[in-house]
Amino acid sequence: MTEATADFSGFGLSKLRLAAVEALGWTRPTPIQQQAIPLVTEGRDVVGIARTGTGKTGAFMLPALEALKEGDGLQVLVLCPTRELAQQVCEDTDALARGSAVRAAVIHGGVAYGPQLDALARGDEVVVATPGRLIDLQQRGRARLKGVRLLILDEADRMLDMGFRPQIEQVVRGLGKRPQTLMFSATMPNAVHDLALRMTRDPAWIEVTPSGTMAQGISEIAYSVRPELKPDLLVHLLAQPGWDQVLVFTRTKIGADTLQARLAKARISCDVIHSNRQMRHRTRAIDRFSEGKVRVLVATDIAQRGLDIEGISHVVNYDVPLDPGDYVHRIGRTGRAGATGEAVTFVTASDLGAFRTLENQLERRLDKVHHPDFDFAGGVVVERREPSRARSRSGRGMGSKAGARLAPDELAALLSHEN
């Protein structure tokens, strides 16, 4: 980074934009912002690879807002994979547009059409949308996108994982003149690389963190546990000091609802979000969690991207993620903006194969903890290995009862990865 970009004033931003940045408490550009903002300002297409929580929204929205012509109708279109992420990007846009007449609208399913139709009719300059609802409005003749000059795909890998490629291509066909195109993603699988080549023109490629890396300040721990004791282990951990604001990921919606009921029975304040819950209930749950009114939020993968909540102390993978990208995004909900956090994964005997594959793909070994009250293995209790950094950070040492049990075959395979 040159001296000129040591702070946001080095980008040549307007006084209004600098005031908005200052109001947000941003002092120094993040690496993705340092590299992307000048390129976007020059009019280049950009493909940016950076993990969650690294300031990607600022990287594309700051130069986008600077180039807008107020009152000139829709000019910037941002596509997002989930409603939650779309809402977050729109809120960030409103904050960065503070003091100007620029208007941003969010368009997604699960809510009434009225406000979204009004936003399109009055010509809001920025639209942040999920592909499905936007196409619905296009087909109704209510979303006219010919004036879009900047197209942004946020979390492109997740959109492709969710099968949105045909919808993305359909939206692009309705844009008319080919716009400046930006793609941001946390990983670069072949599908994203192919889409980038098809949609962009001579793009600048930026990768500020290698694919699969985690944020600094996040400690990672895996607990071996019997399946039927996973709720009890979580309740036990929640009783330890430092477990203040906890996000728990389950694989299924039924699993999320069942766990919420178990935590409520233990008198632990908890809420749940998944795709079967109405949007207003999901928004309320997120608000209550971010405001500290509930201590635990249980979610399916709908929340692994798009949640930008400061202060999440722990992320718990109640079920082992089957994809390393999902794992990276889940744990990226903690340790944001330079804070520290802890990611905990529950591993049952049947998860050993998937867990070993996950470690191999991440190219790192997770610290293992075995507690005799919850460990899935039988056999002899041996000395427990608990990461000292986790113990020192949260003070949750388990005393003399904690230990590791060696099981022939299965646990031996897990322990073979200890480093």
Kinemage of the C-alpha trace (Angstrom):
@kinemage 1
@onewidth
@group {chain A} dominant
@subgroup {mainchain}
@vectorlist {calphas} color= white
{ca met a 1} P 0.000 0.000 0.000
{ca thr a 2} L 1.257 3.421 -0.905
{ca glu a 3} L 1.325 6.324 1.495
{ca ala a 4} L -1.568 7.883 -0.431
{ca thr a 5} L -3.884 5.045 0.604
{ca ala a 6} L -2.852 4.864 4.252
{ca asp a 7} L -6.333 6.194 5.068
{ca phe a 8} L -9.543 6.766 3.132
{ca ser a 9} L -8.607 10.302 2.136
{ca gly a 10} L -6.023 8.805 -0.231
{ca phe a 11} L -8.768 7.492 -2.528
{ca gly a 12} L -9.933 10.947 -3.519
{ca leu a 13} L -13.350 10.406 -1.949
{ca ser a 14} L -15.717 13.335 -1.522
{ca lys a 15} L -16.016 15.096 1.833
{ca leu a 16} L -19.501 13.666 2.181
{ca arg a 17} L -18.221 10.109 1.720
{ca leu a 18} L -15.303 10.638 4.084
{ca ala a 19} L -17.720 11.920 6.714
{ca ala a 20} L -19.842 8.789 6.289
{ca val a 21} L -16.753 6.595 6.636
{ca glu a 22} L -15.734 8.441 9.775
{ca ala a 23} L -19.231 8.056 11.234
{ca leu a 24} L -18.902 4.289 10.752
{ca gly a 25} L -15.651 4.307 12.700
{ca trp a 26} L -13.531 3.164 9.765
{ca thr a 27} L -10.001 4.500 10.103
{ca arg a 28} L -7.822 2.438 7.742
{ca pro a 29} L -8.827 0.666 4.546
{ca thr a 30} L -8.780 -3.120 4.665
{ca pro a 31} L -6.550 -4.965 2.151
{ca ile a 32} L -9.441 -5.659 -0.228
{ca gln a 33} L -10.470 -1.991 -0.062
{ca gln a 34} L -6.906 -0.808 -0.659
{ca gln a 35} L -6.678 -2.803 -3.854
{ca ala a 36} L -10.231 -2.707 -5.205
{ca ile a 37} L -11.313 0.916 -4.735
{ca pro a 38} L -8.756 2.453 -7.146
{ca leu a 39} L -9.493 -0.194 -9.784
{ca val a 40} L -13.260 0.245 -9.548
{ca thr a 41} L -12.809 4.017 -9.694
{ca glu a 42} L -10.825 3.594 -12.930
{ca gly a 43} L -13.747 1.700 -14.439
{ca arg a 44} L -12.056 -1.713 -14.436
{ca asp a 45} L -13.937 -4.952 -14.049
{ca val a 46} L -12.747 -6.641 -10.859
{ca val a 47} L -12.769 -10.181 -9.497
{ca gly a 48} L -12.017 -10.045 -5.771
{ca ile a 49} L -11.314 -13.030 -3.537
{ca ala a 50} L -11.484 -12.316 0.185
{ca arg a 51} L -12.994 -14.052 3.182
{ca thr a 52} L -16.042 -12.745 4.976
{ca gly a 53} L -15.662 -9.805 7.323
{ca thr a 54} L -12.877 -8.130 5.336
{ca gly a 55} L -14.797 -5.078 4.145
{ca lys a 56} L -15.901 -6.191 0.691
{ca thr a 57} L -19.045 -4.033 0.783
{ca gly a 58} L -16.954 -0.905 1.302
{ca ala a 59} L -14.591 -2.059 -1.444
{ca phe a 60} L -17.304 -1.936 -4.082
{ca met a 61} L -19.865 0.500 -2.663
{ca leu a 62} L -17.576 3.436 -1.874
{ca pro a 63} L -16.434 3.912 -5.490
{ca ala a 64} L -19.924 3.036 -6.743
{ca leu a 65} L -21.528 5.805 -4.714
{ca glu a 66} L -18.886 8.284 -5.811
{ca ala a 67} L -19.744 7.650 -9.464
{ca leu a 68} L -23.523 7.921 -9.038
{ca lys a 69} L -25.574 10.713 -10.544
{ca glu a 70} L -28.295 11.571 -8.053
{ca gly a 71} L -31.789 11.464 -9.487
{ca asp a 72} L -30.659 9.576 -12.595
{ca gly a 73} L -32.540 6.383 -11.751
{ca leu a 74} L -31.223 2.886 -11.139
{ca gln a 75} L -27.492 2.726 -11.850
{ca val a 76} L -26.011 0.151 -9.445
{ca leu a 77} L -27.330 -3.394 -9.100
{ca val a 78} L -25.978 -5.754 -6.439
{ca leu a 79} L -26.953 -9.448 -6.534
{ca cys a 80} L -26.729 -11.451 -3.304
{ca pro a 81} L -27.463 -15.118 -2.519
{ca thr a 82} L -29.615 -14.595 0.588
{ca arg a 83} L -32.128 -12.153 1.992
{ca glu a 84} L -30.007 -11.575 5.050
{ca leu a 85} L -26.956 -10.589 3.016
{ca ala a 86} L -29.048 -8.351 0.761
{ca gln a 87} L -30.436 -6.535 3.795
{ca gln a 88} L -26.964 -6.120 5.257
{ca val a 89} L -25.523 -4.707 2.032
{ca cys a 90} L -28.441 -2.295 1.710
{ca glu a 91} L -27.989 -1.094 5.288
{ca asp a 92} L -24.267 -0.561 4.669
{ca thr a 93} L -25.090 1.354 1.484
{ca asp a 94} L -27.474 3.634 3.366
{ca ala a 95} L -24.737 4.320 5.928
{ca leu a 96} L -22.153 5.123 3.253
{ca ala a 97} L -24.638 7.354 1.380
{ca arg a 98} L -25.368 9.319 4.543
{ca gly a 99} L -25.932 13.025 3.893
{ca ser a 100} L -26.719 12.575 0.198
{ca ala a 101} L -29.990 12.138 -1.678
{ca val a 102} L -28.970 8.683 -2.937
{ca arg a 103} L -31.560 6.018 -2.230
{ca ala a 104} L -30.975 2.271 -1.923
{ca ala a 105} L -33.663 -0.407 -2.072
{ca val a 106} L -33.535 -4.072 -1.112
{ca ile a 107} L -35.504 -6.603 -3.153
{ca his a 108} L -35.996 -10.189 -2.022
{ca gly a 109} L -38.716 -12.756 -1.527
{ca gly a 110} L -40.682 -13.496 1.595
{ca val a 111} L -42.105 -9.979 1.931
{ca ala a 112} L -44.822 -7.908 0.263
{ca tyr a 113} L -44.276 -6.549 -3.240
{ca gly a 114} L -45.567 -3.051 -2.516
{ca pro a 115} L -42.489 -1.285 -1.086
{ca gln a 116} L -40.230 -2.932 -3.654
{ca leu a 117} L -42.454 -1.841 -6.540
{ca asp a 118} L -42.491 1.678 -5.118
{ca ala a 119} L -38.675 1.747 -4.978
{ca leu a 120} L -38.406 0.604 -8.590
{ca ala a 121} L -41.037 3.100 -9.725
{ca arg a 122} L -39.356 6.093 -8.101
{ca gly a 123} L -35.964 5.116 -9.555
{ca asp a 124} L -33.785 4.432 -6.504
{ca glu a 125} L -30.159 4.678 -7.607
{ca val a 126} L -29.001 1.436 -5.925
{ca val a 127} L -30.866 -1.873 -5.838
{ca val a 128} L -29.630 -4.815 -3.787
{ca ala a 129} L -31.494 -7.985 -4.723
{ca thr a 130} L -31.688 -11.727 -4.582
{ca pro a 131} L -32.018 -13.197 -8.090
{ca gly a 132} L -35.386 -14.935 -7.676
{ca arg a 133} L -37.528 -11.952 -6.679
{ca leu a 134} L -35.743 -9.647 -9.133
{ca ile a 135} L -36.509 -11.981 -12.034
{ca asp a 136} L -40.106 -12.210 -10.846
{ca leu a 137} L -40.393 -8.421 -11.066
{ca gln a 138} L -38.603 -8.387 -14.442
{ca gln a 139} L -41.119 -10.845 -15.847
{ca arg a 140} L -43.954 -8.665 -14.550
{ca gly a 141} L -42.424 -5.734 -16.408
{ca arg a 142} L -41.833 -3.855 -13.165
{ca ala a 143} L -38.011 -4.072 -12.973
{ca arg a 144} L -36.403 -2.185 -15.815
{ca leu a 145} L -32.644 -2.564 -15.629
{ca lys a 146} L -31.470 -0.891 -18.843
{ca gly a 147} L -29.827 1.978 -16.960
{ca val a 148} L -27.571 -0.194 -14.799
{ca arg a 149} L -23.964 0.919 -15.239
{ca leu a 150} L -22.404 -1.154 -12.472
{ca leu a 151} L -23.265 -4.800 -11.751
{ca ile a 152} L -21.921 -6.375 -8.563
{ca leu a 153} L -22.122 -10.062 -7.655
{ca asp a 154} L -21.526 -10.447 -3.925
{ca glu a 155} L -20.679 -13.902 -2.542
{ca ala a 156} L -20.619 -15.340 -6.053
{ca asp a 157} L -19.518 -18.782 -4.856
{ca arg a 158} L -22.560 -19.086 -2.606
{ca met a 159} L -24.916 -18.023 -5.400
{ca leu a 160} L -23.555 -20.743 -7.638
{ca asp a 161} L -23.724 -23.283 -4.801
{ca met a 162} L -27.416 -22.424 -4.484
{ca gly a 163} L -27.987 -23.011 -8.200
{ca phe a 164} L -28.482 -19.367 -9.180
{ca arg a 165} L -26.365 -19.382 -12.328
{ca pro a 166} L -29.348 -19.487 -14.743
{ca gln a 167} L -31.017 -16.649 -12.819
{ca ile a 168} L -27.826 -14.573 -12.852
{ca glu a 169} L -27.505 -15.005 -16.607
{ca gln a 170} L -31.180 -14.104 -17.060
{ca val a 171} L -30.732 -10.889 -15.068
{ca val a 172} L -27.661 -9.986 -17.103
{ca arg a 173} L -29.578 -10.443 -20.363
{ca gly a 174} L -32.030 -7.794 -19.187
{ca leu a 175} L -29.362 -5.157 -18.533
{ca gly a 176} L -28.955 -3.937 -22.090
{ca lys a 177} L -25.513 -2.388 -22.550
{ca arg a 178} L -22.854 -4.432 -20.810
{ca pro a 179} L -22.071 -2.734 -17.483
{ca gln a 180} L -18.873 -2.535 -15.497
{ca thr a 181} L -18.908 -5.820 -13.567
{ca leu a 182} L -17.496 -6.691 -10.161
{ca met a 183} L -17.460 -10.171 -8.643
{ca phe a 184} L -16.590 -10.775 -5.018
{ca ser a 185} L -16.254 -14.199 -3.495
{ca ala a 186} L -14.627 -15.878 -0.532
{ca thr a 187} L -13.458 -18.851 -2.602
{ca met a 188} L -12.653 -19.446 -6.257
{ca pro a 189} L -14.001 -22.838 -7.316
{ca asn a 190} L -13.986 -23.672 -11.006
{ca ala a 191} L -17.614 -22.597 -11.435
{ca val a 192} L -16.894 -19.095 -10.121
{ca his a 193} L -13.756 -18.825 -12.262
{ca asp a 194} L -15.725 -19.822 -15.360
{ca leu a 195} L -18.509 -17.331 -14.592
{ca ala a 196} L -15.955 -14.570 -14.047
{ca leu a 197} L -14.388 -15.223 -17.440
{ca arg a 198} L -17.798 -15.143 -19.123
{ca met a 199} L -19.164 -12.018 -17.432
{ca thr a 200} L -16.156 -9.712 -17.123
{ca arg a 201} L -13.881 -7.954 -19.598
{ca asp a 202} L -10.156 -7.985 -18.911
{ca pro a 203} L -10.761 -8.028 -15.145
{ca ala a 204} L -8.263 -7.173 -12.452
{ca trp a 205} L -7.904 -10.208 -10.196
{ca ile a 206} L -7.440 -9.549 -6.482
{ca glu a 207} L -6.844 -12.212 -3.841
{ca val a 208} L -6.047 -10.813 -0.434
{ca thr a 209} L -6.332 -14.130 1.423
{ca pro a 210} L -5.841 -17.663 0.088
{ca ser a 211} L -9.009 -19.703 -0.346
{ca gly a 212} L -9.933 -21.644 2.776
{ca thr a 213} L -8.048 -19.447 5.221
{ca met a 214} L -9.617 -18.184 8.398
{ca ala a 215} L -9.539 -14.843 10.097
{ca gln a 216} L -6.694 -14.143 12.452
{ca gly a 217} L -7.859 -14.158 16.034
{ca ile a 218} L -10.157 -17.173 15.654
{ca ser a 219} L -9.163 -20.274 17.609
{ca glu a 220} L -10.569 -23.559 16.326
{ca ile a 221} L -11.501 -26.522 18.523
{ca ala a 222} L -13.218 -29.853 17.880
{ca tyr a 223} L -15.038 -31.842 20.588
{ca ser a 224} L -15.712 -35.552 20.189
{ca val a 225} L -19.236 -36.265 21.363
{ca arg a 226} L -21.895 -38.950 21.331
{ca pro a 227} L -24.797 -37.886 19.076
{ca glu a 228} L -27.406 -38.050 21.807
{ca leu a 229} L -25.259 -35.902 24.090
{ca lys a 230} L -24.669 -33.002 21.703
{ca pro a 231} L -27.390 -30.860 23.340
{ca asp a 232} L -25.929 -31.591 26.794
{ca leu a 233} L -22.417 -30.696 25.647
{ca leu a 234} L -23.654 -27.391 24.262
{ca val a 235} L -25.483 -26.581 27.505
{ca his a 236} L -22.293 -27.478 29.411
{ca leu a 237} L -20.176 -25.158 27.262
{ca leu a 238} L -22.689 -22.338 27.538
{ca ala a 239} L -22.209 -22.485 31.306
{ca gln a 240} L -18.523 -21.602 30.909
{ca pro a 241} L -17.260 -18.017 31.281
{ca gly a 242} L -16.879 -16.059 28.062
{ca trp a 243} L -19.675 -17.747 26.119
{ca asp a 244} L -21.572 -14.487 25.830
{ca gln a 245} L -22.975 -14.316 22.297
{ca val a 246} L -23.100 -17.665 20.518
{ca leu a 247} L -24.122 -18.561 16.966
{ca val a 248} L -24.909 -22.268 16.463
{ca phe a 249} L -25.187 -23.899 13.037
{ca thr a 250} L -27.241 -27.044 12.470
{ca arg a 251} L -27.530 -29.018 9.265
{ca thr a 252} L -31.327 -29.231 9.213
{ca lys a 253} L -34.295 -27.042 10.060
{ca ile a 254} L -35.760 -29.748 12.295
{ca gly a 255} L -32.448 -29.956 14.105
{ca ala a 256} L -32.463 -26.198 14.661
{ca asp a 257} L -35.995 -26.223 16.095
{ca thr a 258} L -35.243 -29.218 18.318
{ca leu a 259} L -32.099 -27.600 19.689
{ca gln a 260} L -33.909 -24.345 20.391
{ca ala a 261} L -36.485 -26.243 22.449
{ca arg a 262} L -33.720 -28.008 24.399
{ca leu a 263} L -31.939 -24.730 25.170
{ca ala a 264} L -35.207 -23.100 26.196
{ca lys a 265} L -35.791 -25.996 28.585
{ca ala a 266} L -32.374 -25.251 30.100
{ca arg a 267} L -33.505 -21.599 30.487
{ca ile a 268} L -30.969 -20.335 27.973
{ca ser a 269} L -32.283 -17.383 25.963
{ca cys a 270} L -32.332 -18.520 22.357
{ca asp a 271} L -33.897 -17.849 18.964
{ca val a 272} L -33.780 -19.660 15.625
{ca ile a 273} L -33.655 -18.742 11.936
{ca his a 274} L -34.127 -20.978 8.905
{ca ser a 275} L -35.972 -20.874 5.592
{ca asn a 276} L -39.272 -22.157 7.015
{ca arg a 277} L -39.611 -19.120 9.259
{ca gln a 278} L -41.233 -16.007 7.838
{ca met a 279} L -38.943 -13.125 6.982
{ca arg a 280} L -40.280 -10.898 9.748
{ca his a 281} L -39.551 -13.608 12.316
{ca arg a 282} L -36.035 -14.064 10.976
{ca thr a 283} L -35.381 -10.333 11.036
{ca arg a 284} L -36.710 -10.085 14.588
{ca ala a 285} L -34.506 -12.993 15.695
{ca ile a 286} L -31.395 -11.384 14.207
{ca asp a 287} L -32.237 -8.027 15.787
{ca arg a 288} L -32.791 -9.586 19.214
{ca phe a 289} L -29.498 -11.469 18.951
{ca ser a 290} L -27.501 -8.448 17.797
{ca glu a 291} L -29.013 -6.317 20.575
{ca gly a 292} L -28.102 -8.912 23.216
{ca lys a 293} L -31.709 -9.727 24.088
{ca val a 294} L -31.039 -13.391 23.360
{ca arg a 295} L -27.732 -15.080 24.011
{ca val a 296} L -27.856 -17.884 21.448
{ca leu a 297} L -28.974 -17.853 17.821
{ca val a 298} L -29.485 -21.269 16.208
{ca ala a 299} L -29.416 -21.236 12.411
{ca thr a 300} L -29.090 -23.360 9.340
{ca asp a 301} L -26.652 -22.342 6.598
{ca ile a 302} L -28.970 -19.491 5.684
{ca ala a 303} L -26.979 -17.417 8.204
{ca gln a 304} L -23.443 -18.423 7.341
{ca arg a 305} L -23.199 -15.387 5.085
{ca gly a 306} L -24.783 -12.022 5.473
{ca leu a 307} L -24.680 -11.782 9.266
{ca asp a 308} L -22.368 -8.960 10.232
{ca ile a 309} L -22.844 -8.761 14.007
{ca glu a 310} L -20.112 -7.438 16.225
{ca gly a 311} L -19.292 -9.277 19.407
{ca ile a 312} L -20.113 -12.887 18.518
{ca ser a 313} L -17.856 -14.718 20.961
{ca his a 314} L -18.365 -18.266 19.673
{ca val a 315} L -19.535 -20.073 16.576
{ca val a 316} L -20.563 -23.695 17.115
{ca asn a 317} L -20.735 -26.183 14.255
{ca tyr a 318} L -23.327 -28.414 15.889
{ca asp a 319} L -23.018 -30.620 12.814
{ca val a 320} L -19.756 -31.016 10.890
{ca pro a 321} L -19.917 -28.926 7.675
{ca leu a 322} L -19.577 -31.068 4.594
{ca asp a 323} L -17.841 -28.357 2.605
{ca pro a 324} L -14.709 -26.415 3.632
{ca gly a 325} L -16.159 -23.235 2.139
{ca asp a 326} L -19.179 -23.556 4.419
{ca tyr a 327} L -16.869 -24.086 7.381
{ca val a 328} L -14.852 -20.957 6.563
{ca his a 329} L -17.973 -18.852 6.193
{ca arg a 330} L -19.532 -20.158 9.379
{ca ile a 331} L -16.546 -19.454 11.582
{ca gly a 332} L -16.126 -16.094 9.863
{ca arg a 333} L -19.148 -14.866 11.822
{ca thr a 334} L -16.837 -14.472 14.842
{ca gly a 335} L -13.495 -12.696 15.038
{ca arg a 336} L -14.761 -9.920 12.780
{ca ala a 337} L -13.092 -6.532 12.334
{ca gly a 338} L -9.981 -7.557 14.233
{ca ala a 339} L -11.787 -9.043 17.238
{ca thr a 340} L -11.009 -12.469 18.682
{ca gly a 341} L -13.392 -15.406 18.685
{ca glu a 342} L -13.634 -19.152 18.987
{ca ala a 343} L -15.040 -21.744 16.596
{ca val a 344} L -16.150 -25.076 18.048
{ca thr a 345} L -17.088 -28.149 16.019
{ca phe a 346} L -18.925 -31.188 17.420
{ca val a 347} L -17.606 -34.446 15.959
{ca thr a 348} L -19.434 -37.764 16.407
{ca ala a 349} L -18.010 -41.173 15.512
{ca ser a 350} L -19.931 -41.145 12.229
{ca asp a 351} L -18.455 -37.729 11.404
{ca leu a 352} L -14.827 -38.870 11.498
{ca gly a 353} L -14.489 -39.395 7.761
{ca ala a 354} L -16.053 -36.033 6.903
{ca phe a 355} L -14.034 -34.308 9.610
{ca arg a 356} L -10.762 -35.782 8.354
{ca thr a 357} L -11.627 -34.691 4.798
{ca leu a 358} L -12.443 -31.202 6.062
{ca glu a 359} L -9.061 -30.885 7.774
{ca asn a 360} L -7.255 -32.111 4.669
{ca gln a 361} L -9.038 -29.581 2.463
{ca leu a 362} L -8.404 -26.776 4.936
{ca glu a 363} L -4.742 -27.869 5.082
{ca arg a 364} L -4.658 -27.470 8.854
{ca arg a 365} L -5.458 -29.546 11.932
{ca leu a 366} L -8.008 -28.452 14.484
{ca asp a 367} L -7.211 -28.806 18.170
{ca lys a 368} L -9.099 -31.741 19.704
{ca val a 369} L -10.799 -31.814 23.100
{ca his a 370} L -12.195 -34.961 24.734
{ca his a 371} L -14.427 -34.778 27.788
{ca pro a 372} L -15.309 -38.092 29.495
{ca asp a 373} L -18.902 -37.062 30.135
{ca phe a 374} L -19.591 -36.542 26.432
{ca asp a 375} L -16.830 -38.329 24.464
{ca phe a 376} L -18.142 -40.908 21.979
{ca ala a 377} L -15.289 -43.343 22.622
{ca gly a 378} L -15.144 -46.039 25.246
{ca gly a 379} L -11.939 -47.456 26.635
{ca val a 380} L -9.253 -46.076 28.905
{ca val a 381} L -9.234 -42.445 29.976
{ca val a 382} L -5.951 -40.777 29.117
{ca glu a 383} L -4.607 -37.291 29.701
{ca arg a 384} L -6.800 -34.642 28.122
{ca arg a 385} L -5.354 -32.341 25.511
{ca glu a 386} L -7.094 -28.958 25.625
{ca pro a 387} L -5.714 -25.936 23.756
{ca ser a 388} L -4.104 -23.615 26.267
{ca arg a 389} L -5.119 -20.533 24.282
{ca ala a 390} L -8.804 -21.431 24.587
{ca arg a 391} L -8.397 -22.068 28.307
{ca ser a 392} L -6.603 -18.775 28.865
{ca arg a 393} L -9.039 -16.753 26.782
{ca ser a 394} L -12.278 -17.905 28.341
{ca gly a 395} L -11.131 -19.473 31.594
{ca arg a 396} L -13.249 -22.557 31.003
{ca gly a 397} L -10.891 -25.273 32.164
{ca met a 398} L -12.930 -28.375 32.969
{ca gly a 399} L -11.048 -29.591 35.992
{ca ser a 400} L -9.808 -33.058 36.772
{ca lys a 401} L -12.867 -34.819 35.356
{ca ala a 402} L -11.953 -33.893 31.809
{ca gly a 403} L -10.064 -36.475 29.826
{ca ala a 404} L -9.681 -38.184 26.471
{ca arg a 405} L -10.841 -41.730 25.845
{ca leu a 406} L -9.085 -43.857 23.299
{ca ala a 407} L -11.271 -46.046 21.179
{ca pro a 408} L -9.704 -48.679 19.011
{ca asp a 409} L -9.876 -47.658 15.342
{ca glu a 410} L -12.180 -44.665 15.215
{ca leu a 411} L -10.745 -42.427 17.921
{ca ala a 412} L -7.245 -43.540 16.999
{ca ala a 413} L -7.912 -42.190 13.532
{ca leu a 414} L -9.009 -38.878 14.976
{ca leu a 415} L -6.068 -38.639 17.324
{ca ser a 416} L -3.674 -39.405 14.493
{ca his a 417} L -4.290 -35.848 13.337
{ca glu a 418} L -3.206 -34.242 16.613
{ca asn a 419} L -0.352 -31.807 16.095
